[in-house]
Amino acid sequence: MIQRRDFLRLAAGGAAALQLHSPALALDYPNKAVRVAVTTAPGGTSDFVTRLTSKFLAEKLGQPFIIENQPGAGGNIAAGGVARAAADGYSLLSISKGNVLANLLYDKLNFDFMRDFVPVASIATGGLVMLLHPSVPVRTLPEFLAYAKANPGKINYSTPGMGSDPHLGAELLKMMAGIELTHVPYRGGALALTDLISGNVQMMFSNLPVGEFIRTGKLAGIGVTSLDRNAEFPELPPIADAVPGFEVNGWYAYVARRETPPDIIKTLNNAMIEALSDPAVQKGISTLNAKPMPLNAAELEKLFREEFERWGKVIKTANIRLN
């Protein structure tokens, strides 16, 4: 006959076993490789910060984090793939602001970003540098604006892709300054920067390490998109000095399928916050003229909604549609 104390012991053991195997608690996460889809080609800023932080996450969590670059369609190819993957934390998406705005920019997508994805962890934030090829005969922003107005549509600007921070920044400048520029999208920031250096395009908003190119005269920097001056380029004024109200800050984050268990998200978020306090990670992020952005999942969700509202107004006003 089972005594009461034996029954309670067995019941407690059974409950513990159920908890141990409950997917929602994710006590054994991760127990295999985690795949991280990157929306740009290798060599761009998003790719750089993803590889930098995923290396730390792999060491911290004891499983490989495999980077899969899937550029194209403004990041929607990568996003669509993760939207169809299992909501188990083993398929993550590394994003920038443009991905949050996807459904504002594109009419026909097989996912709704704000509905189908949940914030996991933020990585970094920073402004952009406005660059010109030296062949453009101006060296200040007021001179550039005057030149652009005198040559409507003749200045080609490169970007890492449709809907990226550099693309939205240029479109915002066009709208606020009343100028016409021609967009030339590439499949990643490294390719866009290479063609700017070659002179195939004349302008770019960049979030890549460009100090060497400016110092050697291969490129001319004429402004920054943040309201504060850049620590590496203190001589470059905020664009807002010439175009009041102009501000663009880029940021990078990981997201997952909306149904991913909260415990998995917490595990990843805690690991990322620890990564962002690591000196090597901080040094890597600083080379992009950016700074770590350690937010919890709720704070990151709030950022998504604020950016969706702010840039939604810009996209509507400027009538930016990408398909």
N, C-alpha and C positions, 0 to 999 in steps of 0.2 A: 504494500500500500504506500502510495506516495505521500510523504508528510508535507505539511504546509510550507515548511522552510525549503524543502526540495522543489516544490512546485514554483515557489517564488524565484529560486535560483535558476531553474530551467527557463522560466518565463523571461527573466532578465537576460539570460544568455541568448534566447531566441530573438528578443528585441534588439540586442546588440548586433546579432548576425544580420537582421534585416537592415539595420542602419549601415552596417559595413558594406552591404551589397546594393544600397540605394544609389541609383545614378544621380539623384538630385544632390546628395551630399558630396559626391565626387571625392571620396577620401583617398583614392589611389590615383588621382589625376596629377600629372600625366603618366601613363604607363606605356606610351609609345610615342613615335615622332609626331611633332606638331607642324603642320604645313601653314606657311604664311604667304598669302598671295599679295604681291606688290603691284600697284596699278601702273607703274612706269617701267621703263627699260633700265638695265644696270647702269650705274654711274650717276644717276640723278639724286637729288636730296632725299626724296622719300626712300629710295633704295638704300642710301647710305645710313640713314638713321635706323632703318629696319634691321639691317645687318649688324650695326653697332649694338643695338639693344637686344636683338635675338640671341646673340652670342652669350650675353650675360644671362638671359633667361634660361638658355640651355644648360649653362653651368649651374645655375641656382636650382632648377627643377629636375635636373638629371636626365633629360631626354633631348634629342636633337630638335632644333627648330629649322626646318627646311624652307629656304626662300625660293619662291617661284615667281619670276617676273612675267607679268601678263599685260603688257602695254596695249593700248588701242581703245578707241571709242571713249576717250575721256575717262578711262578707268572702269568703264561699265562691263568690259569683258571679265576682268578679275572679280568685280563685285557680283556679277551674275552667277559666276561659278560658285562663290562662297554662299550665295543666297540659296543655292540648290543643294549644298552639302549638309551633312548631318549636323544638328545643333548639339555637338558634344565637346566643343572646345578644341578639336583637333584640326579645324580649318578656320584660320583667322584671316582678316583682311587688313592690310596696312593702308591707311588713307591720308589724304589731305582735305582741305576745306571743299574743294570742288566735288568730291564724292558725296558729301552731305547735300549738295545742291543739285545732284543729278536729275531728280524729277522735276526741277524747275527749268532745267536746260534742255532736257530731252523729252519728246512726246511719247515715244514707244519703248518702254523698258519692261523687262519681265520681272522687275522687283520694284518695291517702294522703299527707298533707303530708310527714311525715318520710321517706317512701320516694321521693316524686316530685319534691321540690324540693331544690336545693342552695344553701347560703348563698353570697352574693356579697359583700356589704359591709354593715357596721353603720353606723348614723348617729349616734344620740344615746340617752341614757338619763336618767331623772329620776323623781322621785316625783310624787305627785298631791296636790292640795289638796282637803280636804273642805269643801264649801260648803253653806250653808243659805240659803233665802229668809228675809228679815228677819221675815216673819210667824210663823216658828217661834219660840216663846217661850223659847229657850235660847241661850246664848252660849259654853258650854264643852262639851267632849266628855262628861264625866261627867253633866252636865245633860241632854245629848242622849240618852244611853243610858237614863237614868231616864225621860225623856219617851217614848222609843220603847217601853219596856217597859210603860208605862202606857197606850199607844195602839197596840197591836199591829196592824200592817198598814195603819195610817192615814197613814203617811209614804210618799209616792211619791218615788222617786229616778230621775233621768234618766241615760241613758248614750248613747254614740255608737253602740251596737248590741250585740247578743248576743255574749258571749265577749270583749268588749273589756276593757282593763285596768280602767276604771271599773266595769264590771259585775262582774268577778271580785273587785275590791277590796271592793265593797259586799257581795257574797255571803260573802266571807271574814269581814268584820266581823259580819255576821248570825250566822255560825256560831260565831265566837269569843266574841261578846258575848251571845249568846242573845236576839237581838231579831228582830222581824219587820218587813220593809220590802217595799214593792210596787215592782217593776221596771217602768219605762216606757222601752223602747228607742226610739231615734231613728235616722235615717239619717245620722249624723255628729255630731261634737261641737259644732259651731256651733249646730245646731238644738236640741240638748239643753240647751246653756247659755242660749239665747234663752228657752226655755220656763221655765227656772229663774228667770231675771230677771223674767219676766212673772208668776211665782207659780203657774203651772199645775202645777208639781211643787215639792217642798219641799227636795230634797237632791240633791247631785251630787258625785262625785269627778271633779275636772277636771285636765287637763294642758294647758289653754289659758291664754293670758295673761289673768289675771283681776285684776291689781293695781288697776286703775282702779275696778272694780266693788266691791272690798272697801273701798278708800279713800273712795269716795263713799257708802258705806252701802247700795248696791243689793244687795249680797250680804254674808253674814257668813261669814268663814273660821273654822273651829274646830279644825283640825288638819292635819297632813301625814302622808303614808303612809310616808315615809322614816324611818330611824332618827335622822337628823340634822335639825336645824332648817333651814328654807329661808332662803336668803340674802335674798330679797326680803321675806319675812314672818317675821322672827326671833321675833316674838311668838307664833306658832302652834306649839304643842307637837307632838311626834311622837304619833301615835295610840297607839303602843306604851307611852307613859307610863300610859295608862288601860287599855289592852288588851295586856298583856305578850305579846310574840312576834309582834305584828301588823307586817307590813312588805309593801309593794307598790311595786315600781319598774317603770315602764314603759320600753320601748325600741322602737327603730324600725330597720328593716334592709331591704335588697334581697335577693331570692332569684330563682333562675331554674330552669328545668327541670333535673332531675338529670343528664341526658346532655350538658349544655352543656360544650364543650371547656374544659379547665382553663386554657389560655392566655387565653381570653376572660374567665374569672372573675378571673384575676390582673390583667389590664388594668383591669377595672372596680374591683377592690379597691384597686389602687395609686392610681387616680384619686380614689377616695373618700377614702382616707387623706390625700391631698394637699388635697382639698377641706376636710377637717375642720381643717386647719391654717390655712386662710384666715381672716383677721380678720372679714370680712363674714359668712362662714358661722358662725363662732363667736358673733358678736354676735346673729345671728338665732336660733340655738339657745338662747342665754341668755335671750331674751325668754320662753321657755317654761319657765323655771326648770329647764332641763336642761343637760347638758354633752355635748360630743362623745364618741363611743365608737369610737375607731379600732381595730378588731379585724381580724386576718387571717381568711381563710375557715375555717381549722381552729379558731380560737378561737371564732368565731361558731357553728360546728357544735356545739362543746362547750356553749355557752350554751343552744342549742336543746334539747339533750338534758337538761341540768340543769333547765330550766324545765318541760319535758315531764314529768319525774319529780315535781318538787315540786308543780306545780299539778294533775297527775293525781291525786295523793292528796287534794287539797282538793276537786276536782270529784267524786271518788268518795264522799268522806265527806259532802259537802253534797248529794249526789245531784242534781247540776246536769245536766239534759238539755234540749237546745234543740229537739228535734223528735221 
